[in-house]
């Protein structure tokens, strides 16, 4: 996959490894996350939505079997929320508004089926971001530990300068903002 944001797009010369040409693709799936060559997350969101919709069917069937809300909620967390939140710290920050609404619609549908309030997709993202940031801050051997440096006051973390919105919405600036607002 070739990621190229130059204004003057040119055809890429084929990459040759051991005498054979490597195929250039528009998207790929890596560790369950769909990556597109333009670094948008719509393909990933549509894949997650499809999986979650399939599992909502089973949630509806369990509801028709008159299972109590705690059991339905546990089923939702194990089968649907786990899909929605898989690698969420990597991709959710740069999702489009329509992708976020699509994911939130699944959560609202599950709420109606179960009959209890469930955490929103944004709450799940915020919780996971803060948890991941704390684990990085606490682990001095983590390769990204140096991104989380305290200001001289010792109360807030130094923010990362981000020029583009893509970088501004990525994990590290978002995590630092969340940690600073929580303190």
C-alpha positions in Angstrom: 0.0 0.0 0.0 1.3 3.4 -0.9 0.4 6.5 1.1 1.1 9.6 -0.9 -0.3 13.1 -0.2 1.7 15.0 -2.7 -0.2 17.5 -4.9 1.5 16.3 -8.0 0.5 12.6 -8.0 2.7 10.4 -10.1 2.5 6.7 -10.9 4.6 4.7 -8.4 7.3 2.5 -9.9 6.8 -1.1 -9.0 8.6 -2.4 -5.9 10.6 -5.5 -6.7 11.7 -8.0 -4.0 13.7 -11.1 -4.9 12.9 -10.5 -8.6 9.1 -10.4 -8.2 6.9 -7.3 -8.3 4.9 -6.4 -5.1 1.3 -5.7 -5.7 0.1 -2.2 -4.7 -3.3 -2.2 -3.0 -5.8 0.5 -2.0 -6.5 -1.0 1.4 -5.4 -3.8 3.7 -6.5 -5.4 7.0 -3.8 -5.4 9.7 -4.6 -6.9 13.2 -8.3 -6.6 12.5 -8.2 -2.9 11.5 -8.8 -1.9 7.9 -6.3 0.6 6.7 -6.9 2.6 3.5 -4.2 4.3 1.3 -5.7 7.8 2.0 -5.7 7.1 5.8 -9.4 7.5 6.2 -11.3 5.2 8.5 -14.6 4.8 6.6 -13.7 1.3 5.4 -12.9 0.3 9.0 -16.1 1.8 10.3 -18.2 0.1 7.7 -16.6 -3.3 8.6 -17.1 -2.8 12.3 -20.7 -1.7 11.7 -21.5 -4.8 9.6 -20.1 -7.1 12.3 -22.0 -5.3 15.1 -25.3 -5.3 13.2 -24.9 -9.1 12.8 -24.5 -9.5 16.5 -27.4 -7.2 17.3 -29.6 -9.9 15.7 -28.5 -12.3 18.5 -29.1 -9.7 21.1 -32.7 -9.3 19.8 -33.1 -13.1 19.9 -31.9 -13.2 23.5 -34.4 -10.4 24.4 -37.2 -12.4 22.8 -36.2 -15.3 25.0 -36.9 -13.0 28.0 -33.4 -12.9 29.4 -32.9 -10.3 32.2 -31.2 -7.0 31.3 -28.0 -7.8 33.2 -27.4 -10.9 31.1 -28.2 -8.9 27.9 -25.9 -6.2 29.0 -23.1 -8.7 29.6 -23.7 -10.2 26.1 -23.6 -6.7 24.6 -20.3 -5.9 26.3 -18.7 -9.2 25.3 -19.9 -9.4 21.7 -20.8 -5.9 20.4 -18.9 -3.4 22.5 -15.7 -5.4 22.1 -16.0 -5.0 18.3 -16.8 -1.3 18.5 -13.9 -0.6 20.8 -11.3 -2.8 19.1 -8.2 -0.6 18.6 -10.4 2.4 19.2 -7.5 4.6 20.4 -5.8 4.2 17.0 -8.7 5.1 14.7 -11.6 6.9 16.5 -9.9 10.3 16.8 -9.7 10.7 13.1 -13.2 9.3 12.2 -15.6 11.5 10.4 -18.7 12.8 12.1 -20.9 10.5 10.0 -18.8 7.5 11.0 -19.1 8.4 14.7 -22.9 8.8 14.3 -23.1 5.4 12.6 -21.3 3.8 15.5 -23.3 5.6 18.1 -26.5 4.4 16.3 -25.5 0.8 17.1 -25.0 1.7 20.8 -28.5 3.4 20.9 -30.1 0.4 19.2 -28.5 -1.9 21.8 -29.8 0.4 24.5 -33.4 0.1 23.2 -33.1 -3.7 22.9 -31.7 -4.2 26.4 -33.7 -1.4 28.1 -30.7 0.1 30.0 -28.4 3.0 29.5 -25.0 2.1 27.9 -21.8 4.1 27.6 -21.6 6.2 24.4 -18.9 5.5 21.9 -17.2 8.7 22.8 -17.2 7.7 26.5 -15.6 4.4 25.6 -12.9 6.2 23.5 -12.2 8.6 26.3 -11.9 5.9 28.9 -9.6 3.7 26.7 -7.5 6.7 25.8 -6.9 7.7 29.4 -6.2 4.1 30.4 -3.7 3.7 27.6 -2.0 7.0 28.4 -1.7 6.1 32.1 -0.1 2.7 31.2 2.4 4.5 28.9 3.2 7.1 31.6 3.7 4.4 34.3 6.0 2.3 32.1 9.4 4.0 31.7 10.5 1.4 29.2 7.6 2.1 26.8 8.9 3.6 23.5 6.3 6.4 23.6 7.0 7.3 27.3 9.0 10.4 26.2 5.9 12.0 24.6 4.4 12.3 28.1 6.7 14.9 29.8 5.5 17.0 32.6 5.7 20.8 32.6 8.0 22.4 35.2 5.0 22.8 37.5 4.6 19.0 37.6 0.8 19.2 37.3 0.2 19.1 33.5 1.8 17.3 30.6 3.6 19.2 27.8 1.3 19.4 24.8 2.5 18.2 21.4 2.4 20.8 18.6 0.2 19.6 15.8 0.0 21.4 12.5 -2.5 19.3 10.7 -5.9 18.2 12.0 -4.9 14.6 11.3 -2.0 14.8 13.8 -4.1 16.9 16.2 -6.8 14.2 16.4 -4.3 11.3 16.7 -3.7 9.4 19.9 -0.9 11.3 21.6 -2.2 14.9 21.4 -5.7 13.6 22.4 -4.4 11.6 25.3 -2.3 14.5 26.6 -5.4 16.8 26.4 -7.5 14.2 28.2 -4.9 13.8 30.9 -4.5 17.5 31.4 -8.3 18.1 31.7 -8.6 15.2 34.2 -5.9 16.6 36.5 
